[in-house]
Amino acid sequence: MKTMDPSSTAPTPSEPPRNERAAALLAGGGTAGPLSQGQIAQIVAAKRELVPILKGQKVAQRTAGGLISAGILTAILAFFGTFSITALVMGLWMIAAGFIEHWQGQKIHHLKPEAFTILIRNQLLLGAMFVILGLWWMLEVRLGWMSATEKKEIHSVITAMSTVGGGAGEVRSLITSIEYIAYGSIVVLGLCGQGWLSFYYWQRRNLLNKYLAGTPGWIISLQRHDTI
Protein backbone atom coordinates (compact mmCIF):
# COMPACT_ATOMS: atom_id res chain seq x y z
CA MET A 1 0.00 0.00 0.00
CA LYS A 2 1.36 3.40 -0.98
CA THR A 3 1.91 5.78 1.89
CA MET A 4 1.58 9.52 1.55
CA ASP A 5 4.46 11.75 2.55
CA PRO A 6 3.17 13.92 5.43
CA SER A 7 5.35 16.83 4.29
CA SER A 8 3.45 16.99 0.99
CA THR A 9 0.21 17.83 2.80
CA ALA A 10 1.69 20.46 5.10
CA PRO A 11 0.73 24.04 4.11
CA THR A 12 3.54 26.17 2.81
CA PRO A 13 3.83 29.39 4.85
CA SER A 14 3.70 32.57 2.81
CA GLU A 15 6.35 34.19 5.01
CA PRO A 16 8.96 32.69 7.34
CA PRO A 17 8.37 33.12 11.07
CA ARG A 18 9.90 36.21 12.64
CA ASN A 19 12.53 34.22 14.55
CA GLU A 20 13.62 32.45 11.33
CA ARG A 21 13.90 35.76 9.48
CA ALA A 22 15.94 37.15 12.36
CA ALA A 23 18.22 34.08 12.27
CA ALA A 24 18.69 34.50 8.52
CA LEU A 25 19.65 38.14 8.90
CA LEU A 26 22.06 37.36 11.72
CA ALA A 27 23.63 34.53 9.73
CA GLY A 28 24.12 36.89 6.80
CA GLY A 29 25.93 39.29 9.12
CA GLY A 30 28.24 36.63 10.48
CA THR A 31 26.26 35.90 13.64
CA ALA A 32 24.85 32.38 13.53
CA GLY A 33 23.20 30.14 16.09
CA PRO A 34 20.83 30.97 18.93
CA LEU A 35 21.06 34.31 20.66
CA SER A 36 23.09 34.42 23.83
CA GLN A 37 21.76 35.86 27.08
CA GLY A 38 23.95 38.90 26.52
CA GLN A 39 22.49 39.49 23.07
CA ILE A 40 18.96 39.12 24.40
CA ALA A 41 19.73 41.65 27.12
CA GLN A 42 21.05 44.06 24.45
CA ILE A 43 17.84 43.70 22.45
CA VAL A 44 15.66 44.36 25.51
CA ALA A 45 17.69 47.46 26.41
CA ALA A 46 17.56 48.71 22.82
CA LYS A 47 13.78 48.29 22.69
CA ARG A 48 13.42 50.25 25.91
CA GLU A 49 15.59 53.06 24.54
CA LEU A 50 13.59 53.11 21.31
CA VAL A 51 10.19 53.72 22.97
CA PRO A 52 10.34 57.56 23.17
CA ILE A 53 11.66 57.72 19.60
CA LEU A 54 8.81 55.66 18.16
CA LYS A 55 6.31 57.87 19.99
CA GLY A 56 7.21 60.43 17.34
CA GLN A 57 5.53 58.18 14.78
CA LYS A 58 2.25 58.22 16.74
CA VAL A 59 2.43 62.01 17.05
CA ALA A 60 3.02 62.34 13.30
CA GLN A 61 0.10 60.04 12.45
CA ARG A 62 -2.32 61.89 14.75
CA THR A 63 -1.13 65.26 13.46
CA ALA A 64 -1.60 64.03 9.88
CA GLY A 65 -5.22 63.07 10.55
CA GLY A 66 -6.00 66.41 12.16
CA LEU A 67 -4.37 68.43 9.39
CA ILE A 68 -6.08 66.55 6.57
CA SER A 69 -9.52 66.80 8.22
CA ALA A 70 -9.15 70.50 9.05
CA GLY A 71 -7.69 71.21 5.61
CA ILE A 72 -10.60 69.57 3.79
CA LEU A 73 -13.12 71.52 5.91
CA THR A 74 -11.27 74.81 5.35
CA ALA A 75 -11.07 74.24 1.59
CA ILE A 76 -14.78 73.40 1.37
CA LEU A 77 -15.80 76.50 3.34
CA ALA A 78 -13.43 78.68 1.28
CA PHE A 79 -14.74 77.37 -2.03
CA PHE A 80 -18.47 77.04 -1.38
CA GLY A 81 -18.84 79.84 1.17
CA THR A 82 -17.60 83.38 0.62
CA PHE A 83 -14.96 82.41 -1.94
CA SER A 84 -11.52 83.23 -0.53
CA ILE A 85 -8.34 82.37 -2.39
CA THR A 86 -6.21 82.78 0.73
CA ALA A 87 -8.44 80.46 2.76
CA LEU A 88 -8.42 77.93 -0.09
CA VAL A 89 -4.62 78.07 -0.16
CA MET A 90 -4.57 77.45 3.59
CA GLY A 91 -6.87 74.44 3.27
CA LEU A 92 -4.91 72.85 0.43
CA TRP A 93 -1.61 73.53 2.19
CA MET A 94 -2.90 71.82 5.36
CA ILE A 95 -3.98 68.77 3.34
CA ALA A 96 -0.56 68.53 1.66
CA ALA A 97 1.22 68.97 5.01
CA GLY A 98 -0.96 66.23 6.49
CA PHE A 99 0.02 63.74 3.79
CA ILE A 100 3.70 64.61 4.27
CA GLU A 101 3.27 64.06 8.01
CA HIS A 102 1.72 60.62 7.41
CA TRP A 103 4.32 59.59 4.84
CA GLN A 104 7.32 60.57 6.93
CA GLY A 105 5.76 59.17 10.10
CA GLN A 106 5.85 55.72 8.52
CA LYS A 107 9.59 56.10 7.88
CA ILE A 108 10.24 56.67 11.59
CA HIS A 109 9.31 53.02 12.17
CA HIS A 110 12.31 52.07 10.02
CA LEU A 111 14.64 54.36 12.01
CA LYS A 112 15.23 57.01 9.33
CA PRO A 113 16.57 60.26 10.88
CA GLU A 114 15.85 62.16 7.66
CA ALA A 115 12.15 61.60 8.30
CA PHE A 116 12.34 63.81 11.38
CA THR A 117 14.23 66.44 9.37
CA ILE A 118 11.41 66.58 6.79
CA LEU A 119 8.81 66.71 9.58
CA ILE A 120 10.62 69.66 11.18
CA ARG A 121 10.66 71.58 7.89
CA ASN A 122 7.04 70.66 7.22
CA GLN A 123 5.92 72.12 10.54
CA LEU A 124 8.05 75.26 10.19
CA LEU A 125 6.62 75.98 6.73
CA LEU A 126 3.08 75.28 7.96
CA GLY A 127 3.59 77.58 10.94
CA ALA A 128 4.96 80.33 8.70
CA MET A 129 1.88 80.01 6.49
CA PHE A 130 -0.44 80.34 9.51
CA VAL A 131 1.42 83.43 10.76
CA ILE A 132 1.56 85.16 7.36
CA LEU A 133 -2.09 84.52 6.47
CA GLY A 134 -3.30 85.40 9.98
CA LEU A 135 -1.43 88.72 9.90
CA TRP A 136 -2.66 89.38 6.37
CA TRP A 137 -6.28 88.89 7.37
CA MET A 138 -5.82 91.14 10.40
CA LEU A 139 -4.38 93.78 8.08
CA GLU A 140 -7.38 93.38 5.78
CA VAL A 141 -9.70 94.05 8.71
CA ARG A 142 -7.63 97.02 9.81
CA LEU A 143 -7.50 98.66 6.36
CA GLY A 144 -10.87 97.44 5.08
CA TRP A 145 -9.36 95.30 2.30
CA MET A 146 -12.37 93.01 2.01
CA SER A 147 -14.21 91.74 -1.01
CA ALA A 148 -17.60 93.15 -1.96
CA THR A 149 -19.25 89.89 -0.87
CA GLU A 150 -17.65 90.02 2.59
CA LYS A 151 -18.61 93.67 3.03
CA LYS A 152 -22.18 92.87 2.01
CA GLU A 153 -22.42 90.00 4.52
CA ILE A 154 -20.97 92.11 7.34
CA HIS A 155 -23.42 94.89 6.50
CA SER A 156 -26.30 92.38 6.65
CA VAL A 157 -25.15 91.17 10.08
CA ILE A 158 -24.82 94.73 11.36
CA THR A 159 -28.29 95.60 10.09
CA ALA A 160 -29.83 92.48 11.66
CA MET A 161 -28.15 92.97 15.03
CA SER A 162 -28.95 96.69 15.08
CA THR A 163 -32.67 95.93 14.88
CA VAL A 164 -32.38 93.75 17.99
CA GLY A 165 -30.56 96.35 20.00
CA GLY A 166 -27.43 98.44 20.00
CA GLY A 167 -26.11 100.93 17.51
CA ALA A 168 -24.45 100.07 14.22
CA GLY A 169 -21.12 101.35 15.51
CA GLU A 170 -21.19 99.04 18.53
CA VAL A 171 -22.08 96.03 16.37
CA ARG A 172 -19.32 96.81 13.88
CA SER A 173 -16.82 97.15 16.74
CA LEU A 174 -17.92 93.77 18.12
CA ILE A 175 -17.52 92.07 14.74
CA THR A 176 -14.08 93.62 14.28
CA SER A 177 -13.00 92.37 17.71
CA ILE A 178 -14.19 88.86 16.90
CA GLU A 179 -12.26 88.92 13.62
CA TYR A 180 -9.09 90.07 15.38
CA ILE A 181 -9.44 87.27 17.94
CA ALA A 182 -10.03 84.64 15.24
CA TYR A 183 -7.13 85.71 13.04
CA GLY A 184 -4.88 86.32 16.03
CA SER A 185 -5.57 82.74 17.14
CA ILE A 186 -4.29 81.52 13.77
CA VAL A 187 -1.06 83.46 14.32
CA VAL A 188 -0.67 82.02 17.82
CA LEU A 189 -1.32 78.53 16.44
CA GLY A 190 1.45 78.95 13.90
CA LEU A 191 3.93 80.25 16.45
CA CYS A 192 3.14 77.96 19.39
CA GLY A 193 1.55 74.85 17.89
CA GLN A 194 3.81 74.32 14.91
CA GLY A 195 6.78 75.71 16.81
CA TRP A 196 6.32 73.15 19.59
CA LEU A 197 5.93 70.27 17.11
CA SER A 198 9.11 71.33 15.30
CA PHE A 199 10.99 71.34 18.59
CA TYR A 200 9.51 67.94 19.50
CA TYR A 201 10.63 66.39 16.22
CA TRP A 202 14.07 67.99 16.64
CA GLN A 203 14.44 66.33 20.03
CA ARG A 204 13.36 62.94 18.65
CA ARG A 205 15.82 63.26 15.76
CA ASN A 206 18.64 63.85 18.21
CA LEU A 207 17.55 60.81 20.24
CA LEU A 208 17.44 58.67 17.09
CA ASN A 209 20.90 59.79 15.96
CA LYS A 210 22.26 59.01 19.42
CA TYR A 211 20.51 55.63 19.35
CA LEU A 212 21.93 54.72 15.94
CA ALA A 213 25.43 55.72 17.03
CA GLY A 214 25.36 53.68 20.24
CA THR A 215 23.42 50.57 19.21
CA PRO A 216 25.05 47.49 17.61
CA GLY A 217 24.47 47.31 13.89
CA TRP A 218 22.93 43.82 14.00
CA ILE A 219 20.17 45.05 16.34
CA ILE A 220 19.41 48.04 14.09
CA SER A 221 19.25 45.70 11.08
CA LEU A 222 16.76 43.43 12.85
CA GLN A 223 14.61 46.39 13.92
CA ARG A 224 14.59 47.92 10.45
CA HIS A 225 13.45 44.59 9.04
CA ASP A 226 10.76 44.38 11.74
CA THR A 227 12.03 41.06 13.08
CA ILE A 228 12.27 41.97 16.77
Phi, psi and omega in degrees: 000134183280129179262148182266135178291119181302329183293337182287338180265351181287136180292142179272119181294143180285339181211137180298152176301158184300320182292327177289321177296320178297317180297322179295318179294318179295320179297322178294333179266010177091006179246104183248165178087176181293155180288141177280167177299325178294320179293320178298318178297323178295319180295317180297317179294322180294319178298320180295321180289335184278344185305306181296335179289315182289344174297333177299329178294317180296319178298317181296319181294317179293319178298321179299314180298318179294318181294316181295317180296312180294324180293318178297316180297317179297317180295320179296314180296323181291326185274317185263348176269225172283103190307124181226118180295318182295320178292324178295319176300317179300314181298313181293323178295318179296321178296313179298317179297325178295318178293322176297318179300315180294316182297312181286331177299324178294328181288337178298325180300332180261018172059053179254106181299330181295338177296318178294323179298316179293322178296321178298312180296321180299316181289324179294317178294320178296317178297320178297321178297316178300315182295313183296312181292322178298315178294323179297316180293325176294323178293322177300318179295318182296317186260359179074027180276070180242154179289164179298324179295315180297317180297321180295319180293318179297320178298321178295319179295317180297317180297315181295317182287332180292327179290334179283320181161146181095149181281164180298324180296319180294319180295316179298320178296321179295316180297318179298319179296318178297319179296317178299318180295317181296312182287327175295326178295325178295320178296315179297321178300315180296320182285312186272309183296302181289329176296317179294318180296321177299316179295321179298313179294325178297317177297315181294327177295318178297319178297319181293317178297320177295320179296316181294328181284331186253002182253137178305142184299327182292328177290317179299320179297317179296319181292320179293333177266008175057044180254350176226000000 
